[in-house]
Amino acid sequence: MRKSQVAILGVPLDLGAGRRGVDMGPSALRLAGLNTKLESLGYTVQDLGNLPVAQQESTPTGRDNAKYLPQIAKICASLAESLETALREGKFPLVLGGDHSVAVGTIAGVSHTFHARNEDIGVIWIDAHADMNTPDISPSGNVHGMPLACCVGMGPHELTHLLGFSPKIKGGNLVLIGLRDVDEREREIVRRSGAAAFTMRDIDERGLRSIMEQAIERATSGTAGFHLSVDMDAVDPDEAPGVGTPVRGGITYREAHLAMETICDCGSMLSMELVEVNPVLDDANRTALLGVELITSAMGKKIL
């Protein structure tokens, strides 16, 4: 996060999602002024464009319980390599999704970079959903509901062993924040993972500031730092309507900014991704505009 150069990489992947439109998320975020606003904070921005992604219309669905799995694994492998290159060059990687299955590639790339140095990474996962389904229990077979399980070593081999090692993160360094829609059988995987999981009730009762402090402490304990993954459906749909799986009762506008500002203050963020912006379902690009606000808050924009 202290790096002066930011490498932006778009991944217009919608193969993991149940609703179309998130493939336009990277363009919507750029249209909302992301690059210019990062430059105004003093960063040198290198926009690497978008990774090439297969289209649903020309791609076989494959397994019903893990749709488009080979194609998703391929794009995640390419993304992981791009992340490693950016980190080796001393740049801060910023990934724009696409659906949340891109996180397998992002986390694999960051983890592998530090794994080579005998260091671990933590992950802070801000999302309405746990994304810890596996093909055996997934109600939909959509891979965007599985990436976090894959990162802790549970799920299809094509994703759990991306880059040849598993798990990518230890449960003790993983924190989920903002949960309010978790599938019945998925709950057991969350518990088995060893992750710290904070629901919206926890936020209501304890306040987000306290939870963020605990999350950062856990994600940085014995690690080189942490990757931040933000799904825009963590925010209440009144503020972020342009998402594929909205759930009422989410994080408020100010809570979302507080989370990002607290992360910025700690100085331990290694990489970031923001996913699941769906312009087809949005209102005048509101969700992408908020996404850009949150990215810049995480990267140093302050009120005073």
C-alpha positions as CSV (number, residue, x, y, z in Angstrom):
1,M,0.0,0.0,0.0
2,R,3.0,2.3,0.5
3,K,4.1,1.6,-3.1
4,S,3.9,4.7,-5.3
5,Q,2.9,2.7,-8.4
6,V,-0.5,1.0,-8.9
7,A,-1.0,-1.7,-11.5
8,I,-4.7,-1.9,-12.4
9,L,-5.9,-5.1,-14.0
10,G,-9.5,-5.7,-15.2
11,V,-11.0,-9.2,-15.2
12,P,-14.4,-9.0,-17.0
13,L,-15.3,-12.5,-15.9
14,D,-19.0,-13.4,-15.6
15,L,-18.8,-17.2,-16.0
16,G,-19.0,-17.7,-12.2
17,A,-22.1,-15.6,-11.7
18,G,-25.8,-16.5,-12.1
19,R,-26.8,-13.1,-13.6
20,R,-25.2,-11.4,-16.5
21,G,-23.6,-8.0,-16.5
22,V,-20.6,-8.1,-14.1
23,D,-18.3,-8.4,-17.1
24,M,-18.9,-4.7,-17.6
25,G,-17.8,-3.9,-14.0
26,P,-14.2,-3.0,-14.9
27,S,-15.3,-0.5,-17.5
28,A,-17.9,1.0,-15.2
29,L,-15.2,1.6,-12.5
30,R,-12.8,3.2,-15.0
31,L,-15.7,5.3,-16.3
32,A,-16.3,6.5,-12.7
33,G,-12.8,8.1,-12.8
34,L,-10.8,5.5,-11.0
35,N,-7.4,6.2,-12.7
36,T,-7.6,10.0,-12.4
37,K,-8.6,9.9,-8.8
38,L,-5.7,7.5,-7.9
39,E,-3.3,9.9,-9.7
40,S,-4.7,12.8,-7.7
41,L,-3.6,10.9,-4.6
42,G,0.0,10.9,-5.9
43,Y,0.1,7.4,-7.4
44,T,1.7,6.6,-10.7
45,V,-1.0,4.4,-12.4
46,Q,-0.3,1.8,-14.9
47,D,-3.6,0.4,-16.3
48,L,-2.8,-3.0,-17.8
49,G,-6.3,-3.2,-19.5
50,N,-8.4,-6.3,-19.2
51,L,-7.4,-10.0,-19.3
52,P,-9.1,-11.9,-22.2
53,V,-12.1,-13.9,-20.9
54,A,-14.3,-16.5,-22.7
55,Q,-17.9,-15.5,-23.4
56,Q,-20.8,-17.7,-22.1
57,E,-22.4,-17.8,-25.5
58,S,-19.3,-19.6,-27.0
59,T,-18.3,-21.7,-24.0
60,P,-19.7,-25.0,-22.8
61,T,-21.2,-24.9,-19.4
62,G,-19.6,-28.2,-18.2
63,R,-20.4,-29.6,-14.8
64,D,-23.8,-28.5,-13.4
65,N,-22.3,-28.3,-9.9
66,A,-19.3,-26.2,-11.0
67,K,-20.2,-24.3,-14.2
68,Y,-17.4,-23.2,-16.5
69,L,-14.8,-24.6,-14.1
70,P,-12.0,-25.2,-16.7
71,Q,-12.4,-21.7,-18.2
72,I,-12.5,-20.0,-14.8
73,A,-9.4,-22.0,-13.7
74,K,-7.6,-20.8,-16.9
75,I,-8.3,-17.1,-16.3
76,C,-7.5,-17.4,-12.6
77,A,-4.1,-18.9,-13.5
78,S,-3.4,-16.0,-15.9
79,L,-4.5,-13.5,-13.3
80,A,-2.2,-15.0,-10.7
81,E,0.8,-14.7,-13.0
82,S,-0.1,-11.1,-13.7
83,L,-0.3,-10.4,-9.9
84,E,3.1,-11.9,-9.3
85,T,4.6,-9.8,-12.0
86,A,3.2,-6.6,-10.6
87,L,4.4,-7.5,-7.1
88,R,7.9,-8.4,-8.3
89,E,8.0,-5.0,-10.1
90,G,7.2,-3.2,-6.8
91,K,3.7,-2.2,-7.8
92,F,0.5,-2.3,-5.8
93,P,-2.0,-4.7,-7.6
94,L,-5.5,-3.5,-7.9
95,V,-7.9,-6.0,-9.6
96,L,-11.3,-4.9,-11.0
97,G,-14.0,-7.7,-11.3
98,G,-15.9,-9.3,-12.8
99,D,-17.5,-11.9,-10.5
100,H,-16.0,-13.0,-7.2
101,S,-14.4,-16.2,-8.7
102,V,-11.5,-14.0,-9.8
103,A,-10.4,-13.9,-6.2
104,V,-9.0,-17.4,-6.5
105,G,-6.5,-16.0,-9.1
106,T,-5.8,-12.8,-7.1
107,I,-5.1,-14.6,-3.8
108,A,-3.1,-17.3,-5.5
109,G,-0.8,-14.8,-7.1
110,V,-0.2,-12.8,-4.0
111,S,0.1,-15.9,-1.8
112,H,2.6,-17.5,-4.2
113,T,4.8,-14.4,-4.3
114,F,5.2,-14.4,-0.5
115,H,5.2,-18.2,-0.2
116,A,8.4,-18.1,-2.2
117,R,9.8,-15.9,0.6
118,N,8.6,-18.3,3.3
119,E,6.0,-15.7,4.3
120,D,2.2,-16.1,4.7
121,I,-0.5,-13.6,3.8
122,G,-3.8,-12.8,5.5
123,V,-7.1,-12.0,3.8
124,I,-9.9,-9.6,4.8
125,W,-13.0,-10.5,2.8
126,I,-15.9,-8.0,2.9
127,D,-19.0,-9.6,1.5
128,A,-22.6,-10.3,2.2
129,H,-21.9,-13.9,1.4
130,A,-19.3,-16.3,2.7
131,D,-18.4,-17.7,-0.7
132,M,-17.5,-21.0,0.9
133,N,-19.7,-23.4,-1.0
134,T,-18.1,-26.4,-2.8
135,P,-19.5,-28.3,-5.8
136,D,-20.9,-31.0,-3.5
137,I,-23.1,-28.6,-1.6
138,S,-23.6,-25.6,-3.9
139,P,-27.3,-24.8,-4.5
140,S,-26.5,-23.2,-7.9
141,G,-23.2,-24.6,-9.2
142,N,-22.0,-21.0,-9.7
143,V,-18.3,-20.8,-8.9
144,H,-18.5,-17.2,-7.6
145,G,-20.0,-18.8,-4.5
146,M,-16.9,-21.0,-4.0
147,P,-13.7,-18.9,-4.2
148,L,-12.9,-18.5,-0.5
149,A,-13.4,-22.3,0.1
150,C,-10.9,-22.9,-2.7
151,C,-8.4,-20.5,-1.1
152,V,-8.5,-22.5,2.2
153,G,-8.1,-25.8,0.4
154,M,-11.7,-27.0,0.0
155,G,-13.3,-27.4,-3.5
156,P,-12.3,-28.5,-7.0
157,H,-8.7,-29.4,-7.5
158,E,-8.4,-27.1,-10.5
159,L,-8.8,-24.1,-8.2
160,T,-7.5,-25.3,-4.8
161,H,-4.2,-26.3,-6.3
162,L,-3.7,-23.3,-8.6
163,L,0.0,-22.7,-9.0
164,G,0.7,-26.1,-7.4
165,F,0.1,-25.5,-3.7
166,S,-2.7,-25.5,-1.2
167,P,-4.1,-23.9,0.9
168,K,-3.3,-20.3,-0.3
169,I,-4.2,-18.9,3.2
170,K,-4.5,-20.2,6.7
171,G,-7.9,-20.0,8.4
172,G,-6.3,-18.2,11.4
173,N,-5.4,-15.3,9.1
174,L,-8.7,-15.0,7.3
175,V,-11.5,-12.6,8.3
176,L,-15.0,-12.3,6.8
177,I,-16.9,-9.1,7.4
178,G,-20.5,-8.2,6.6
179,L,-22.1,-11.7,6.3
180,R,-25.9,-11.8,6.2
181,D,-26.7,-14.5,3.6
182,V,-24.9,-17.9,4.2
183,D,-26.3,-21.2,2.9
184,E,-27.2,-23.8,5.5
185,R,-24.5,-26.4,4.5
186,E,-22.0,-23.7,3.9
187,R,-22.0,-22.7,7.5
188,E,-20.1,-25.8,8.5
189,I,-17.3,-25.1,6.0
190,V,-17.0,-21.6,7.5
191,R,-16.6,-23.1,11.0
192,R,-14.2,-25.8,9.8
193,S,-12.0,-23.2,8.0
194,G,-10.9,-21.6,11.3
195,A,-11.7,-18.1,9.9
196,A,-13.1,-15.3,12.0
197,A,-16.6,-14.4,10.6
198,F,-18.4,-11.2,11.6
199,T,-22.0,-11.0,10.6
200,M,-24.1,-7.9,10.3
201,R,-25.4,-8.6,13.8
202,D,-21.8,-8.4,15.1
203,I,-21.4,-5.1,13.4
204,D,-24.7,-3.8,14.9
205,E,-23.8,-4.9,18.4
206,R,-20.1,-4.1,18.5
207,G,-19.6,-1.4,15.9
208,L,-17.5,-1.7,12.8
209,R,-14.4,0.1,14.2
210,S,-13.9,-2.6,16.9
211,I,-14.4,-5.4,14.3
212,M,-12.0,-3.8,11.9
213,E,-9.3,-3.5,14.5
214,Q,-9.7,-7.2,15.4
215,A,-9.8,-8.1,11.7
216,I,-6.5,-6.3,11.0
217,E,-4.8,-7.8,14.0
218,R,-5.8,-11.3,12.9
219,A,-4.9,-10.8,9.2
220,T,-1.5,-9.4,10.1
221,S,-0.5,-11.9,12.8
222,G,2.6,-13.6,11.6
223,T,2.0,-12.5,8.0
224,A,3.6,-10.2,5.5
225,G,0.3,-8.3,5.3
226,F,-3.1,-9.0,3.8
227,H,-5.1,-9.0,0.6
228,L,-8.4,-7.0,0.7
229,S,-11.3,-8.4,-1.3
230,V,-14.4,-6.2,-1.5
231,D,-17.7,-7.5,-3.0
232,M,-20.0,-4.5,-3.5
233,D,-23.0,-6.5,-2.3
234,A,-21.5,-6.1,1.2
235,V,-22.9,-2.6,1.1
236,D,-26.7,-2.1,1.5
237,P,-28.5,-2.2,-1.8
238,D,-29.9,1.3,-1.1
239,E,-26.4,2.6,-1.6
240,A,-25.1,-0.1,-4.1
241,P,-28.0,-1.3,-6.2
242,G,-25.9,-2.5,-9.1
243,V,-24.9,-6.0,-7.9
244,G,-26.1,-9.4,-8.9
245,T,-27.0,-10.8,-5.5
246,P,-28.3,-7.9,-3.3
247,V,-29.3,-8.5,0.3
248,R,-31.1,-6.0,2.4
249,G,-29.6,-4.8,5.7
250,G,-26.0,-4.3,4.6
251,I,-23.1,-2.1,5.5
252,T,-24.0,1.6,5.4
253,Y,-22.2,4.2,3.2
254,R,-20.2,5.6,6.2
255,E,-19.4,2.2,7.6
256,A,-18.0,1.1,4.2
257,H,-15.7,4.2,4.2
258,L,-14.7,3.7,7.8
259,A,-13.6,0.1,7.0
260,M,-11.5,1.4,4.1
261,E,-10.0,4.3,6.1
262,T,-9.1,1.9,8.9
263,I,-7.4,-0.4,6.5
264,C,-5.5,2.5,5.0
265,D,-4.3,3.6,8.4
266,C,-2.8,0.2,9.3
267,G,-0.5,0.3,6.3
268,S,-0.5,-3.5,5.8
269,M,-2.6,-4.0,2.7
270,L,-0.6,-5.9,0.0
271,S,-3.2,-5.9,-2.8
272,M,-6.9,-5.2,-3.4
273,E,-9.7,-6.3,-5.5
274,L,-13.2,-4.9,-5.9
275,V,-15.8,-7.1,-7.6
276,E,-19.4,-7.7,-8.6
277,V,-20.3,-4.3,-10.0
278,N,-23.2,-4.9,-12.4
279,P,-24.0,-1.9,-14.5
280,V,-27.0,-3.6,-16.1
281,L,-28.7,-3.5,-12.7
282,D,-27.3,-0.2,-11.5
283,D,-28.8,3.3,-11.3
284,A,-26.7,5.9,-13.3
285,N,-23.4,4.1,-12.4
286,R,-24.0,4.7,-8.6
287,T,-22.4,1.4,-7.5
288,A,-19.3,1.9,-9.6
289,L,-18.9,5.5,-8.3
290,L,-19.2,4.2,-4.8
291,G,-16.7,1.5,-5.6
292,V,-14.2,4.1,-6.7
293,E,-14.8,6.1,-3.5
294,L,-14.0,3.0,-1.4
295,I,-10.9,2.2,-3.4
296,T,-9.5,5.7,-2.9
297,S,-10.4,5.7,0.8
298,A,-8.5,2.4,1.2
299,M,-5.5,4.0,-0.7
300,G,-5.2,7.3,1.2
301,K,-8.0,9.7,0.5
302,K,-8.9,11.5,3.7
303,I,-11.6,14.1,4.7
304,L,-8.9,16.5,6.0
